[in-house]
Amino acid sequence: MITIQEMSMKRRGSIGFWTVLLIGVVFFPVVDQVRANDGLDPVDWDDEGLGVWAATAEIVRGPVDATVPDGAVASFGSVADVIGVADSVPGDPYPVASLGDGGVATLRFSIPVADGPGADIAVFENAFDSTYLELAHVEVSSDGIHFTRFPSVSGTQSETQIGGLQSGGIDPGDLINLAGAYPGGEGTPFDLAELRGLSPWLDVSRITHVRVIDVVGSVDPAYGTRDSLGNLINDPWKTNFTTGGFDLDAVGAFYPAPVSHASWLAYHFPMGGSTGDEEDPDGDGIENLVEFALGSDPLFWSAVPLRVMKDGVDDLVQWMRASEREGVDVTLQVGDDPAAWTDMAGSEGTGDVLAIGSGVDVFENEDDSQVTTSFATSSGRRFFRLEVQR
């Protein structure tokens, strides 16, 4: 049995704090140099290695013209056109959804995926050829709430605007980590290894969501999108028609995430080492078994996994959960002091999180990894903890 540090909350209407504060500071790396995608070839739409595809999606369309933000929005295609296997190929390029200027598509995989050798994720657009390219930023998430962007670079000149119907002007070799670099039927590859350790919320062994964000390819700083180095990204603009912006076809992935405890250990500790349930190799105060159960990286600092808030007269307790991981039970416990605990809600293995104590409401969102429990507050101080065991 393992428990993470207790949290306490006094009845003051404020957010609760850890009773044991973690000592140290989490530093976010500054991306001042991006590793080129050397050796990562475009991914064919029928590549047999693409075993996992986005199963659900939400699209927020952007305007057809960023200079008229309240004007018409892109409208071509639908959610059904961006989920499942890629099917936009040069002979049939139209099963896509157009995002418009700055539009966003957030997709969830059918099962979580992981970093593996070479390319891990492929994003498909419907470019007719390699001379007319509409681009997009790509972000990934381990919980559907916090997203980390692949650091992009555009080496295309930013002095002369590429016209909305103008072919040429972009060399795919000048693009790093920008989706849409290849013609329809060829997906832009992304390597999750580039993101490891960049965010305390990201575990590259458990990617659940991908977000695709249209690049507004204007060289006017008032409207244009910039890469990770601050350069304006020049691509065809204006595309002020219903099919404007990035035309998303599909998002696929190569490597399913580990779900058993043994496969998770083998993934993160291939040479052995600090593999014990109660060990904490990254020193973030979260032990290995908890990292496995809640979906975080045991070798890089992770975010505090338990959050306590007030909602009127109720206490809200939230945590993230890797619901597909097998053989581990997670229980939320409450106590008036750290010496006595009462079970309030919990899950067994891959089963749903269920209320255990009286007056407890549980909400487990289908779209992300967050669990929220709600129950009436007490008149004094209250402690919370998660118990994890296998």
DATALIN-V299579 format. One record per run of one state. SS is the DSSP state (2 for helix, 1 for strand, 0 for the rest). FROM is the first residue (numbers start at 1). TO is the last residue. Records with the same first field share a line. If there is no record, write none. Layout:
BEGIN
SS->FROM-TO  FROM-TO
END
This chain:
BEGIN
0->1-1  4-6  10-16  19-42  45-51  61-62  64-72  74-78  82-88  90-91  93-96  99-100  102-103  114-120  126-135  142-147  150-152  155-171  177-178  180-185  191-191  196-206  215-225  227-231  233-246  254-255  257-260  269-287  295-305  312-313  321-328  338-339  349-353  356-360  365-369  377-381  390-390
1->2-3  7-9  17-18  43-44  52-60  63-63  73-73  89-89  92-92  97-98  101-101  104-113  121-125  136-141  148-149  153-154  175-176  179-179  186-190  207-214  226-226  232-232  247-253  256-256  306-311  314-320  329-337  340-348  354-355  361-364  370-376  382-389
2->79-81  172-174  192-195  261-268  288-294
END
